[in-house]
Every structure is written in structure tokens, then in C-alpha cells.
Amino acid sequence: MATEYDFIVVGGGTAGCVVAGRLAENPDVKILVIEAGITNPGDVDAITTPARAFELRDSKYDWSYKTTMIDRPEYTRIEKPNTRGKALGGSSCLNYYTWIPGSAATFDEWADFGGDEWTWKTLQPYFYKPATYHDDAGLHRPELKYIGQSGPIPVSHADLIPEMAPFRDALTKAWVSKGEPLTDDVHNGTMRGLWKSLNSIHAGKRSSSWLYLVDKPNVTVLGHTIASRLVFSSGGGSTPKATGITALLPDNTPVTFTARRELILSLGVFETPKLLLLSGIGPGPAGTFLPSPHVGRNLLDHPILPHVFKLRPGHGLDPTLLHAGPLRDAAVSQYRWKGTGALASGLLELVGLPRIDDRLAKIPAYTAAKAANGGRCPFGPQGQPHFEIDFVPMFSDAFQWHIPAPEGDGGEYMTVIVDLLRPLSKSGTVDLVDGDARTAPRVNLNFFSDGLDLVAMREGVRWVDELLMEGEGMRDVVVGDYPWRMPRAGDEAMEKMVLERSQTGFHPCGSARMGKDIEHGVVDGKLRVHGVENLRIIDASVIPVIPDCRIQNSVYMIGEKGADLIKAAYPDLYA
């Protein structure tokens, strides 16, 4: 087994595979990818079959992190599992597909941390570079092909499967009846309205970042291997230089690998800071090798509130996907022989992106915060949507594992996910439990540490509830709450419900964020770790301001941008 490579990518997740694949475009460059999980996700039906995504939570392909969700004086909740992908391709193998970049104004805020290279205008090409857009049925405007024309990740709009037509039509009617807009394009920097979801799915199969490594013989992937500690030398000057990584092979044998050029950390938002801390780079006492106060700090995520409604027959997918019987048998057969139908669907066809300014304006705490923010809304200062609303026409336990699954009633359900996109709570942390690289880190998302987030979520849930219970079309479809009635009238009761039922949106980021110097962040605008030579971080942990949507497209963008930054540093390899 070779132990020396030009570049070593530590972590074969979403961004890590992008970086390795792009660096491998020079066939003479030798690259090692160290991956803790499996290396053959394309052979796992539960990963490649779109409608089976919910089965992957707490599976052997899931890191299943124990996580503090909320830690307020009056309420604390610690849960397990918090899902992250443990496979080549990382969470792109376990996520729920939505391909959406976010608002231009939000990415312009990144320039305060990473400089002018990190604005919407400069990043836009990298959002489109990973994908190839498909509209095989010709249902959408041909202009939308700008979303991606030559990337390795096939993306397509959600299949408008016949079984979902009554639900789809009723929801669209309700949305419009409330005066809300429809949109077919959220990839141009502006997001608002009800949108037919674009997904990392094509031809009935999930698209994951391991596709970047196909036909790349100069990439070596080492699976089931745990990175344990970075190796440094003093170099020729006072700044230490990263030269290699010690890793534990599947039999726990330690092996040190050396990088001739650079090491790239792409272990993800929890494991990247863990490896830095194990290597003596971190805040306070953890910084035995290099004090770096922002390692494992500034952890961000979207809090969500899932709620379930029972629907009238003919509007949910439960009989097609969850209930034993002829409808499910037909769906399985259709997918097996044709690769189409409900099992080929990501289940999320329609996504809502609303603002609720009128409702928030009635709340004194919000108006005070707006005034303190120069008269700009703290949750969307430049017109960004306040929420992403996901409408899944079936019971989905992946988002509400505390709610008992309906069994034996033959009923049909809808899971609604209300996702607060720009939370004010920004004090999550990642810390070591002990010095063993095999031990998961201590994760605290610290949702609702800013109480105004709790108020905003409460009102967002009410806004969606009114849309579904009173909007034309849906009011004739929704039978009622499941399994417990929502406490709609009382603010205190609604906030208690949010605390008890809220979950992660599975969009963590920021734990090794960009910053102009080591006092403000972990990496600079070139994604180089402050205070160390030949070491970069390229994954979601460098994000300084959370995107106002699902972050999959953003993580691919970071991988593409990071690969180009490395190529620019080595013109002898990438002329």
C-alpha cells in the first residue's frame, strides 16, 4: 500500500469527492481519499432508490450522532441519532435531494468573512458547475438548463407522479388563494413562492458526489478508515507545515500517509473540528499545538418543526409506499422493471418559500429587534424568505421519531416541515469527548438560544396551519391533526410544542468558519487553515452564514470553488 500522494483528501463526503475528482483531472496527480464509511454506495439499494431515503436514518450508513438540540434554562433536550452520511459521498448519499442554491443577498454576506471572492456574483458559476439539468419530458422552460449543463451530478425536477395529482392540485390552489406567488426558478439568486422541487435524482436513481470519482484511476479510496491525527513539521520558517495524516485502518492498525503538496480536510461539520482538536488546534486548553479560538464554534443549523395531518382518502402516498397491498406491490414492480413511479420519487414535489412580515409585525419583541437592526427584518434583511415549507404527502418518521407511526388504520397523511431559514441562534459547538479518534464528538446545536427564533417558529407554524386548514382546496382535504391536536390558541402552549417537537433540518455548518484572521475564523478566503501551511478545509464547516435553504448545492459549490483555489496554487500541475 502506497503511503505518499500528491494530495490527501481526508473525508470522502459531499465536498471531499468533488475536490478529489477535480484534482484528478490531471491524470499524473496521485490522490488519496480517506473515508470512514463504505466505498460502494452505488451498490446499496436503500441509498440509490429515492423513496427509501427515510429508511437510512440510524442505519449502518449513518453516523447517528448524539446531539444536544436545545439547552435553555427552562428546557434541555439531548437526542440520538442526528443523521450524517457514513459512506463515500457522505450526506449526499442520505439527504432528501433538494437542489437549491439560496439567496444572492445571503451569499454577499460571506464577503465579510472570506473577502470579495465569496459573493453571489463570484460564486454563481460554482453553483451551476456540479450539475447536468434534465427535463426529459419537456415540462419546464428550456431556459432552466442554465442550472447545470456539463457537471457529473444529474438533477431533474420532481416527477409529477399521478398518485400525487389530487394533493398537488389542492395545495397549489390553497397557496394561490392566500395571495402567495408561484415560481419555476429559484436558482437566479431570488427565492419566493411555491416551487416544483429540483432534486439530485435522475432516471429513478439518487445522484451523489461519489460520481466525481468514476473513471479516475489516479484516485485511491481507502474505506472504513478513521483519521486520528494530523502530522506537522516545522518547515523552513516559524509557521508549522502539515505533512501527513495518521489514520486507523479497519483493523485499528495506525498508518501515516504523507502529502507532497497539501492535505484537505473534508470530514464534515462534526468530524473536521474533531480532527483539528485531536491534533492540538483549537480554543483554550485544546490549542496545545496552535491556539485557534473558532474551531468547533459558530455551529449553525436550521431548526424545523414537523407536524402531521390526516388527509381524506385519495390524497396521500401511504397506501402506495407504506401499506401492504396491491398498490404497494404495483409500485415495487414498476420501479423494479421500469425505474419509475412512486419509489423513483423524492416524495417532495412542492416546496414553499414564504415571508410572514405581517404576522411578525404584530409581535413587540420582533419590532424591537427590527428597530435595533436598522429597520431591517432580522430574519430576512434583504427580502430573503423566512421559511422553507416542505409538504410530504405521507407519514414520515424520519422527521418526527417521537410521534407514533399510524398502524393498521389504512389512513393517509401529510407531513409538513416548517424550516426557519435564518435563525438568530448562532452558538452551537463541537467538542471532544475524549482523545480517541473513534469516539464521536460532543455536539450542541443550541437551537433557540435566541428566544426570538422560538417566536418566529411559532408564528411560522401558525401561518402554514392557516394555509392548510383554511386555504381553498386543502381545507377540503385535511381531516385533522395527528396524533395530537395542535395548541393553536395559546402562545405559551405553542412555544412549548415547538421546544418539544422541533428537530434538526440536517443542515449543520459553520464549525470551522472562514474569517479574515485567526481571531475571526479558522480558514482564510482561500480555505487555508490560519497558522498552518499546506492545510485546507473544504466542506460545510467553513460556511460563515447559513444559506437560506437546504445546503446541498452550497456544499457542492464549496467543493468546486475549493478545487479551483488549489489548482490556482499549483500552476505546474494545472496550467
N, C-alpha and C positions, 0 to 999 in steps of 0.2 A: 504494500500500500504506500503510495507516494505521500510525503508529508510536507512538500513545498509546492506552492502555487503562486501565480501572479497576484490573484485577488482571492480573498476568502470572504464569502458571504455567510455570516453567522445567523441562521434562521431562514428557512425556505418558505416564508409566509407570502402574503399577497405582494408586498413590495420587494421582498428578497428575491423572488423568482423573476420579477421584472428586471431588477438590477443585473442578476446573473445572466439572464437571457440577452439583454442588450450588450453587456460587456463581452459576451461570447460571439458577437457579430464579427470580431476579429478571430478567425479560427486558430491563430497562433497563440492566443492568450489562454492560459490554463486557469480554470476557476474551480474552487471547491465550495459547495453548499453544505453546511452542517444543519441537519434537520432533526428535531426531536421525535417527530412522528413518522407515519408511514410514507413511503415514497411512490406508491402506486394508486393514488386516489381515483384515477380514471377507471380502475377495475372494481370499484365499490359501488354497487347499485344504489345504495342509500344516499351516496354523495352525488351521483350523476343524475338520478331521477328527480326532477324538480319538486313534485308534490310530496316527496318523502323527506324534505328538509327538516320538518319539525321532529322527525324521529332521531335526529343526530344529537339533540341536546342530551348531555350526560351519557353519551356513548363513549366507546374507546377512542373515538376521533375528537373528543372534546377535552380540553384541559380541565374543565369543571372547577374553576377557582372558587374557593370560599371568599366571600366578599361582604364587607360592611356596606350595606346600601344606604342606610340613614343613621346618623349619630347626632341627634338633637337632645337637648336637656330633658325633654318630656317623652322622647321616643327613640329607641335604637333597634335596628334590625340587622342581623347578620345571616347571610344565606349561602347555600351551595346547591347547585352549581351556577357559576357565571360562565357562559359558554364562550370559548375561543377555539379556533381550529387547531388540531394537533395532527397535521398532515402536510405533505408538500403542497403548497398553495395556501396554507394557513386558513384564515377565516373566509377566504373566497371559496372554500370547499363546504362551509357550513352556513353561510349567510343566507339572507332571504332576497337576494338577487337585484334589488332596485338599482338602476344605473342612472344617477342624477348628480350633477356637479355641485350646485349651490348658487348662492347669490354673489354677483360681482362685488358688491359693496363689502361683503364679509371678507372676501379674499384680499381686497385692498387694505384691510386692517392688518394683514400679515406683514406688510412692508415696515410697520413699526418695529417688528422683531427681526426680520430677515433682510431688510433693505429692498431696493427697487426691483430686484429680481423676483420678488414674491408679491406680485399684484395680479389682478384678474387678467389684465392685458398680456402680461408676460407668461402667465400660467395656462392661458386658454388652449394653446396648441397641445399641451401635455394632457389636458382632459380628453382630447379627441384622439390622440395618438394610440392609445391602447386598443381601441375597438374597431371592429368592422360592423357597420349597421346593416341589418337585414329587414326588408319588408317584402317577404316572398309573395304575399297575397296582394300587394299593391293597395293596401287600405289607407296609407298615410301619404302626406305630401312628399313628393320626391326631394324637396329642398332639405328634408331632415337628414339626408345622407351625410351632411357635414359632421354629424355626431361621431362618425368614425368610418374611414374608408379603407384602411390597409393594416389595421392592428391585428394581433393574434387572438383577441377576445371577441368572439361573435356575440352581438347583442341584438335583441329584437323586442318589439312591443309585446306585451302580454297577449297570449292567444285569447281571442274573444270566443270562448267555448260556449256552445249552445246552452248547456245546463245553467250558465250564469246569466243568460239574457234577461229573464224577469227581474233578477236582483239588480243587474247593471242598469236597466232602464228605470227602475223605481228610484235608485239612488241618484242618477243623473237628474231626474225630474225634481227630486227634493232639493238638490243643490241649487238648481236654477231658480226654483220657487222662492228661495231665500235671498235672491238677488246676487248670488255668487257667480263668478265667471267660469267658463270652461277654457282649457288651453290644450294645445297639442305640442308645445315646445317649452321646456324648462331648461334647455341646455345653452341658452344665449346670455346667461347672467341674470335673468329675471325669472322669478318663480311666483306664480299666483294662480289659483284656480283648481278645478278638478281635472286631473290629468290621467290619461291612459298610460299606465306604467311601462317604462322601458326596462328590460331585465337582462342580466347576464345569463341568458338562456337562448339557445337556437336549436331548431330541429329536434326538440324534445330532450335536450341534454343541457346540464349545467356547464357554464364556461368558467374555468378557474385559472389562476395565474400560472399553474404548472405548464400550461400550454406554451409559455415563453421558452421552455426548455426542450421542446420537441425538436429533434434533429440537431441537437447541439452536443456533438461528441466531445467537445473540449470542456464540458461542464461535468464534474464529478459530484454526485449527490450521495452524501453519507447519512443514512437514515437511522432512526432510533438512537441518536447520539446527542448527549447533553453537553452544552458548552458550560465549562466550570470556572475558567479564569483567563483573563487577558494576560499576555506576556509582553513586557516592555523592556526596552534598552534605553540607555541614556543618550544614545546617538552622539552626534558631534558637538552638540550645544547643550544648553541648560534645559531645553524642552524635552520631556520624555517622548519616546517613539514606540508606537505599538508595532510589534514584530510578529506576533502569533497568538494562538489561542490553544489552551489546554482543554480537551474535551473527554468525556467519558463514553467509551464505546458501549454497545449493548450489554457486554459482559462486565461493565464497570471498570474496564482497563483504561487508565488515563493515557492519552496520546497528545503530543504537542504538534500542531501544524504551524508552518511558517508562511507568511505572506511576503513576497518580494516587493510588492507595490503597496497595497493597502488592505486593511480589514474593514468590512462594512457590517455594522450591527443592524439586523433586520428581524429581531426576535419578537417584535410586537410590544405593545404598550405596557405589558406587565413584565415580560421577561427581559427586555432591553435594560430598563433601570436595575433589575435584579442583577444582571451580569456586571454592570458598572459598579454596583455596590459590593458585590463579591470580589471585585478587582481593586477595591480601595478608592473608588471615585464616587464621591457623594457628599452630602451635607454633614456638618458636625463631626461626631466621632467616626462616622462611616468613611470620611475622607482621609483615610490613613495614608494613601498614596497621593491623592490630589483632591483637595477640598473643592467641591462643586455644589453649591447650595441648592440648585434646582433639580438635581437628579431625584426622580421619584416624587416630585412635587407637581402642582398645577394639573393634576389628573382631572380630565373633563369627560363628561358623557351626557347623553340625553336621557332624562327621566321620562318614563312612559306610564300611562295609566290604561290598562286594558279593561274592557267591560264587555259582557256578553248579553246579547238579546236573543230571545226566542223568536223565530220567524214563522210565518204561515207556510204551509206545505207548498213546495214548488219553487222556493227561493234560496235554499241552502244546498251546499255540496255534501252535507253529512251522509245522505244515503248513497252518494256516488263514491265517496272515498273512505268513510268510516264504518258504515253499517254493512254487515254481511248480507249478501243477497244478490239478485240479478244485476242491479245497477253497478255495484262494485265489481262483480265478475266481468261485466262488459267493459268497464274502464280498464281493468287489468289486461284483458285480452287486446283491447285497442292499442294500449301502449306497447305491449309486447310485440305485436305484429306490425304496427304502423308507426309507432313512436309519436302518437298524437293523443288528444283527448285530455281529460282532467288531470291525469298523472303527469302529463307533459307541461302542466301549468304551474307557474309560481304561486298561484292562488290569489295573488294580489293584482287585480286588473285596474282598480281605480284608487288614486291617491289624491287626497285633498290638501291644499296648501293655503289655509286662510289666515287672515288677521282678524282680531276681535277688539279693535280700538274702542268702539262704542261701549262695549261691556266693561272693559278695563277702566275707562274714563270715569266710571261711577264709583271707583274704589279710592278712598283717600290715600292709602299707602302707595298706590300706583301713581296718583297725580303728584304726590310729593317726590317720588323717585324720578318722575319725568321732569319736574321742575329742576331738580338737582342735576339732571343730565342735560341741562341747557335747552329744555323744552322738547327734547327728542325722546321717543319711546325707548326705554331701556331694553326691551325685548326685540326691537327691530328698528333701530335708529334711522335707517335709510330705506325703509319700505320693505325689509325682509319679512317673509311670512312668520307668524308667531308659532304655528304648529304644523306638523305633518300628521295627517289623519289617514290611517290605513284601515281599509274595510275588507275584512276577510270573511267570505260567506260560509263559514263553518266554525265549529268549536275548535279552538287552537290552544292546547295546553302548554305549548312552548312559551307562551307569554303570561300565563296565569296558573302556575302549578299549584297554587293554594286553593283554586276553585275546583270542586269535584266535577269530573267529566260526566256528562249525562249518559246514562247507560240504560238500554232496554226500552226507552220511550219512543224510539223511532223519530224523534223530533229533528228539526232543522234550526240552525243557529247562525249568528253572526258575531265574530269577534272584532271589536273596534279598538284600535290602539291610538291613543292621543299622545303625541310626542312633542314635548317642549323643546324648541329648536335652539334657542339662545339663552340657556339658563344663566342666572347670575351667580349661582354657586360654583366656585372655581377652586375649591380647596381639597380636592381628593389627593390621596397619597398612595405610594407603593413603597413598602419597606421589606427588609429581610426578616424572616422568622428565625433563621439560624444561618450558619456558614456552609450548609450543604447545598450544592447546586441542584440536587434532586428535589429539594423542598420548595413548594410553591411559595411565592411571596405573600406578604400580608397586604391586601388591597382594601382601600376605603374610598368608595365613590363619593361619600359625603353629600348625597342628594339633599336638597332643601336646607343646606346650611344658611342660605339666604332665604328668609321667610317669604319674600315676595315671589319666589318660584312656586311656593305652595299655593299662594293666592292665584297666580296665573294659571297653574294647572287646574285648580278648582273651577275657574271660570271657563277654561278651555273645554273641560269635560261637560259643563253645562251647555256651552254653545253647540257642541256636537250632539248632545242629548236632545236639544230642541230641534235640531236639523232632522234627526231620525224619527222623533216622536210626533213632530208637528208638520214636517215638510211634505208637500204633495208627493204622492206615490209611496214613500216609505211609511207614512202613518197608517197606511192600509196593509202593510207587510209586517211591521213589528207587533208581536203579541205582548211582549213584556220583558222585564229584566230576568236574567238567570245568573246564579241561583237565588240571589238576594236582591231585594228592592234597593235601588239607589236612593240615598237620603237627600233628595233634591232640594228641599226647602232650607235646611239649616247650614250656614257657613261652617260652623264648628264640626258638624257631623260629616260634611263633605270633605273637609280637610283631614279628618280622622280616616276616612275611607281612602283618600289619596296616600296617606302615610302607610296604611296597612296593605294596600294592593299595588302600589307603584312598583315598577321594575326597571331594570336597565333596558335601554334601547339597543344594547350591544354595539355601541359606537364609541368606545373609550379612546382617548387620545391625550397628548399633551404632557406625558410624564418625563419627557426629556426635550423640552421645547426649544425652539430657536430663540436666540437673544443676541443682542449686539456685543455682549461680552459675558464672561463667566458669572458676573453678578446678576445678569438678567436672563440667562438661559444656559443650556447645556451644549448646544451646537450653534455655529455661526450660519450665515446665509448660504455658505457652500456645503452645509451639513457636516462640517468638520467639528469634532469634539474640541471644545475650548481646552487648551492646556496640554494637548496630546497631538503628536504628529501621526499621520498615516492611519487615522481612525475616524470613520464617519458613522453617522446613524441615518438610516434611510427606512423609515417606517412611520406609523401613525403617532409614535411618541413625540415626534418633532413638531407636531401641529400646535401653533400658539393660540389660535382662536378656532373654536369648534365650528365646522361647516354647518350651515343651517338646513341640513338634510342628512340622509344616510351617507356614510363616509366612504363607501367602497370606491367610487370613482376618484375621490380625493387621494386615497392611498395609492391607487394605480398611478395617478398623476405625480405623486411624490417619488415613486419608483422611477418613472420615466425622466423626471427632472433630475433626480439624483444621479442616474446613469449618465446623463449628458454632462453633469458637473464633473464627474470622474473622467470621462473621455476628454474633456477640455484640459484637464490637468496632465494628460499623458499624450501629447501630440505625436510622440514617437510610435505609439500603438494605434492611435485613432486619428490619423492625418485627415 
